[in-house]
Amino acid sequence: MKSNKGTIGVTTENIFPVIKKFLYSDHEIFLRELVANAVDAEQKMKALADAGDFKLPLDDLKVRIELDEAAKTLKVIDNGIGMTEDELDRYINQIAFSSAGEFLEKYKDQIGSIIGHFGLGFYSAFMVAKKVTIDTLSWQDGAKAVRWSCDGSPEYEMGGSDKKDRGTCITLYIDEDESEFAAKGRIQELLNKYCKFMPVPIVFGKKQEWKDGKYVDTAEDNVINTIEPLWSRKPSELQKEDYDKFYRALYPMGDDPLFYIHLNVDYPFNLTGILYFPKIKDKMEIRKDKIQLYCNQMFVTDSVDNIVPDFLTLLHGVIDSPDIPLNVSRSYLQSDANVKKISGYITKKVADRLEDIFKKERAELESKWDNLKLFIEYGMLSDEKFCERAMKFCLLKNTEGKFYSLDEYRTAVEPAQTDKDQQVVILYATDKEAQYSFIEAAKNKGYDVLWLDCQLDAHFVNLLESKMEKCRIVRVDSDSIDKLIKKEEDAKVEMSDGQRTDLSTLFKAVLPTENNYFVQPAKMGVDADAVLITQDEFMRRYREMSALGGGMNFYGEMPASYTINVNVDHPLVDKILKEEAEKVPAAEVVADAPEKATEEEKKAVQEKKDAAAAAHKEAVEAYAKGNELLAQLCDLALLASGMLKGKALSDFIARSRKVVEDAYLKA
């Protein structure tokens, strides 16, 4: 064959710097592209044989990777369809063309697994190579072997080759700057990453065995891939043990999964795969790199956040689809019709599987719920369609460890926990130890308390309230139990405005200064606590939502606010108030300025009123700070709420010790 030279047909004078720097973000992708093309050629050869166009026996189809570390050459060799001189000119020299489209059109009934194409995928070789040669021999009768060579400039040389067997051998002369790709360990790593499930055997060297104190090659080919991965098989052929084994192969260091889903659809798009529900620990572990995306068994990416809904990125496993566009912008992915259909299908299959487990394996679902609930809540909060389905299988667990569905729980608590306004009030706790006294107070009334200890529960409670009619959900320590579920109107506390102001001044004088307090008198009965500290459900919930990025950051910037419920029925409170009335003089009464007084006279009267009020407030505060009983009652309330710390806690302990000593040693 006569040798000839030419210029590669591209519109840009020098495309190679563009390929080298911008075609792919990772240079390592070159090996995936070249192996994909080789597998493509093998699959085409099989299609020809199946169609009867190739009459000779079809020898074993495989792709060989050969590395010479000393010479820094890497070869990708297939025994596939090969190319004629004309095809080589069209598919390599004219970059705009692709052979896959024409081949698929002709053999669309015989083949459904063409992975890649010659063209830009081949030219990715120049990201790591200073020179590339192609030796190829077409399957067609009478074809002559062809060699193509290029040193990374637009000029190429094409002529005869001494290749004897059908197929193509691509040789890369690795650039000095890319010498990592001339190392056996690096090539092995890339083959394991991208090619471990290719549908044609990929051979890299020989298997080794330990002999005479070292590893030596055997005569057996080292096939690095599994050509029939689990997701390509029918679910009816597989057992749970098969799925567990495959999971451990994908994630050798991971815990056993909770459940799995086998995906298999061929209309209106093609999709196969296996997804696993992993155990999710206490903290939010949103890892978006645990689902591997394949295209006809070729690894593409583990960044699938534009292909599956955000909450499903918590899952682990494999998705394989030829219908997902590759190497395109994220905005294109988000608007692609097939991607949207696939995303919706996966969401539906996940919901189907969970609902099926709920109906048929309820006990198993309950046993794994603690590791699953964060995923379910995340899905319900972020995907409306999933939320609609999950309302059927979402579980709630109470402080006794008993599980209910949403409907079951409402039915269970409705008789006892319906308030005077005919609203069902659902109580919950987030910390069984810290909120113990509040939980016990609820139980003593015959009420049930849910246990919600997930990071997303502030958002989740908000969601449930919006979905459940005539229902309020409140944390058990957000008020006294009788106020949380009001059966009748609150008993009125007879106090003047001045007495209420003094009450607030008294208690704020001995409370920590870092929080906001709203002091209110309450009639809770002589057997209830003297002082009860609660936190408004609305404010606390929205502060928690803000902390988790709920879009209400102004709540997070506000100081924490607490309600100080002073039980005026309690004898100790009564003692403090009576003593304060005896020891603290009433505020000086200042008459209002006459109606005809000048502005200056009115101002002087107001200043006198303010001074009298300030003097009275100062006297009340002085009394409060010297009252050990008042300090003790407030500290007990703070202690019950887990809010007594540091010096305040130390002072409380010292004061309590003194009280005990006075009671027993001086008696």
Secondary structure, DSSP 8 states (H G I E B T S, - for coil): ---EEEE-B-SSS--HHHIIIII-S-TTHHHHHHHHHHHHHHHHHHHHHHHTS--S------EEEEEETTTTEEEEEE-SS---HHHHIIIIIBTT--HHHHHHHHTTTT-------SSHHHHGGGGTEEEEEEEEE-SSTT---EEEEE-SSSEEEEEE----SSEEEEEEEE-GGGGGGGSHHHHHHHHHHHSTT-SS-EEEEEEEEEETTEEEEEEEEEE---SS-GGGS-GGG--HHHHHHHHHHH-TTS---SEEEEEEE-SSS-EEEEEEE----SS----TTSEEEEETTEEEES--TTTS-GGGGGSEEEEE-TTS--S--HHHHHH-HHHHHHHHHHHHHHHHHHHHHHHH-HHHHHHHHHHHHHHHHHHHHH-HHHHHHHHHH-EEEBTTS-EEEHHHHHHHHTTTSB-TTS-EEEEEES-TTTTHHHHHHHHHTT--EEE--STTHHHHHHHHHHHSTTEEEEETTSS-HHHHT-SS--------HHHHHHHHHHHHTTS-SSSEEEEEEE---TTS-SEEEE--HHHHHHHHHHHTT-S-HHHHHS--EEEEEEETTSHHHHHHHHHHHHHS----------TT--HHHHHHHHHHHHHHHHHHHHHHHHHHHT-HHHHHHHHHHHHHTT---HHHHHHHHHHHHHHHHHHHT--
